[in-house]
Amino acid sequence: MFLDDSNYAKLDVDQASLAESICRRLKTSTWPFKFNELPFGSALVGGSIRDCLLDRHKHKPDLDVVVPSNALKLAKDLSEDLGGTFVLLDEERGIARLISNSWTIDFATQIGSSLEEDLFRRDFTINSIALVFSNHPKIIDPTGGLNDLRHKKLVAVKEQNLIDDPLRLLRGFRLSAELGFALDEDTKKFVQSNSALLHSVARERIKTEIEKLVQADWADEVIPFVKQSQLLEPWESTDKLSISLKNVSALNTKELEIALPLVRLTDLLSDQGLDELSFSRKKLQNCHYLRYWFLKNDGFSFENLTEDDRLKLHKDLETFLPALILQLPFEDQQIWLDRWRDNGDPLFHPFSPIDGFSLQKMFGASQGPWIGQLMNLLCKENAFGRINNREEAFHFARYWWEHNQPFCD
């Protein structure tokens, strides 16, 4: 972490050195614009400073710049000078985006009569730290964000700021999950008292925060508090899924990236909630299938399923099976993962050895439901080892056709 104990001890007395360190880490010399191209009093604010101080910034972090006035004109002029792209985000509030050479910079007109007043209108103290542009950059921290960073606390600047944009109620939990910070007690009370206000926020904005939340490193510690706050009613899931994420050691990093966000999302939101919050059809379908098979878990790693159900399980969950595997005992996790990692496993990656076009050509028949029926049978026979090669598949198909052909015309 950039702000280690020795750095924290210097925060109050050596903020000039801290500002210089931030400039070095954010590589300000590589930005599309120079400090002196911006109006006097302009400042970098928000997440890029926070993430830099926590040593979690990206190579080209998204930047948020506040200027005293005319942010839209500034962003447009810079886009023309740099050959970049100008995007109008909010004309009324004076917010625009400049995209240039893989950099994304949002310019906003200062709210209030001073930068300090602008910072006091932001959501959380750790997002209310500013780096003022000048020949000698300096840190402005009127809300105590540096101290809260040191103590890993997420503190709302003011309750009214959360009320003004209720999405901030949910954003607090998302930041907590991303940073591993705890919401302070007053902030928790603010969220609890105003939870109903989230329903007035555009569904797409809520969805975006939830997507970030379920992918965060500390999501499993934070999601119970989200449920307790009742922020996401009436979108929350009421299913008793008995999800446990205590043992994830059998899965590799890529498998966890597939499994964890989907498991968390399925646990957090109902199918109806996913739909109402505008999640994609694919995401809704994946959560629906996962929820269905979670509830089918007999506690014996699905040993008691019929062949048809076992095949359906693997067809439904093939691409994201690690999300279900997480719920199995450790010894069974390893067995299932070994088979899922084998792309040639005919049950864990079910397929018909003969495609529909080849079946039509083979029998000189017209299209119809029979093709799907026969391919499903071939898939099942292949999955459970009763067909071992393409020749046996053709033999099975001919036998089936001879006995079913009158019903296929």
Secondary structure, DSSP 8 states (H G I E B T S, - for coil): --S-HHHHHHTTT-HHHHHHHHHHHTTGGGSSS-GGGS-TT-EEETHHHHHHHTT---SS--EEEEESS-HHHHHHHHHHHHT-EEEEEETTTTEEEEEETTEEEEEEE-SSSSHHHHHTTSSBGGG--EEE-SSS-EEE-TT-HHHHHHTTEE-BS-HHHHHHSTHHHHHHHHHHHHHT-EE-HHHHHHHHHTGGGGGGS-HHHHHHHHHHHHTSTTHHHHHHHHHHHTTTTTTB---------S--TTS-HHHHHHHHHHHHHHHHB-HHHHHHTT--HHHHHHHHHHHHHHHH--SSTTTT--HHHHHHHHHHHGGGTHHHHTTS-HHHHHHHHHHHH-TT-TTTS---SS-HHHHHHHHT---SHHHHHHHHHHHHHHHTTS--SHHHHHHHHHHHHHHHGGGT-
